[in-house]
Amino acid sequence: MAGKSKETKMKAGKLWVEDGVIHACVGVKEFDLEMAKETTAIGTKTINETGADLLLIDLGGCKKISKEARKHMESISENPAVRKIVFLVSNPVTRVLGSFFIGIQNPKVSTKMFGKKEDAIKWLKE
């Protein structure tokens, strides 16, 4: 799929597909279980409809992810249709949140963290 798809609004932010990459942009300071469930449902639907298998999660200004939301988000890496996940981090708090997911949650697919979107996209497409 070339270009950018229409954005889907969520409680936590927005989601779209651009050049084969699913972009999930978290625009809230606190990410809870309800938001995690909505995000994974929309993400799974998007994967199934588009065939996109690369996921970029922009944690933006997020400062806190509830324990329940973190546990629920593990399901992303367990989806056999997902090939790679990248966390885009922009500050020390989002870096800790991304590190926690990668280190503690032990994702089932190749997962990394980047501070620059260009570097993240390049790695996803390798």
N, C-alpha and C positions, 0 to 999 in steps of 0.2 A: 504494500500500500504506500503510495507516494503522497507527499503533502501532509497536511494536518486535518484531522477529523474534527467534527463539532465537539466542543467541550461538554462534558457531563458534569453538572454541579452536584456536589455532595455536602453534607453537614461539615465535613472536615476540610473541604477545599474543592478541587476540580480534577477531572481526569480526561485525557484525550490520547489519541494515537497520532504519532508524527513519524513518517518514514520508517514504519515498522516497529517503533518503540512506544510502549505504553508509558505515558507520563502521569504520575499521580502526585499532585502538588498539595501538600498539607498546609493549610492556611490558618490553623488555629493554634493557640498556645498550649491547650490541654487536649489530648487525644484519648477518648474513652472507648469502652467496649462497643457501645452502640455505633460509634463512628467507624470502628474497625470492622464490624459486621457489614455495614453499608459499603465500605470501601472494598472489601474482599468480594462481596456479591457483584458490585459493578465491575470490578476488575476481572472476575471470572467470566462474566457475561461478555465483556469486551474481548477477552482472549478467545472465547468460543466463537464470537461473531467475526473477528478479524484475522485470527490465526497468528497475531503478533505474539512472540515468545520472549521478548526482551522487556524488562521493567525498570524504569527509573523512578525512584521515590524521592521527591524533593521535600525534605523535612522543614524547610523554610524557617519560620519563627517558632516552631514547636519547642516547648520548654519541658513538657511532661507527657509521658505515655503511661497510662495505667497498666498495672500488672496483668489484668485481665485482657486488655487490648494487645499487649505484647504477646501473650500466650496465643490469642486468636490469630494474630498476624503470622504465626508460624505456618499456617495453612498455605500461605502464598508459596513458600519454598517447597511445599509438598505436592503442588499441582504439577503433574507430569508434563503439562504443556509449557511450563515456564523453563526457559533455558538459562537465563542470567538475570541477576538483580543487582542494581547499583543504588546506593544511597547518596544523594547530593546533600552535602552538609555545608552550612555557611557560618557557623559559629561554634564555640567550644561545647555548648549544650547539645546541639544537634550531632556533633561529633561523638559525644559520649553515648547518645541514644543509638546512633548507628553502630558504634563499637559494641554496645551491649547486645544488639540483635545478632551481629555477626559472631561475636565471641561466646555468648551465653546460650543463645537460642539454637546454635549449630544448624544453620540453613542447609537444606538438602541439595541446593544448586549453587553454582559458582556465584559468589556475592562479594562485592567490594564497596569501598567508600571513596568519594572524590569531592574536592572542594570546587572544581570547575566543571560546568556542564559539558564543555567541549571534550574534556578528558574522559568524562563518564560515558558519553556517547561513543567515543572512539573505542574504549574498552568493550562496551556492549557489542559493538559490531565486528570485533576481531574474530 
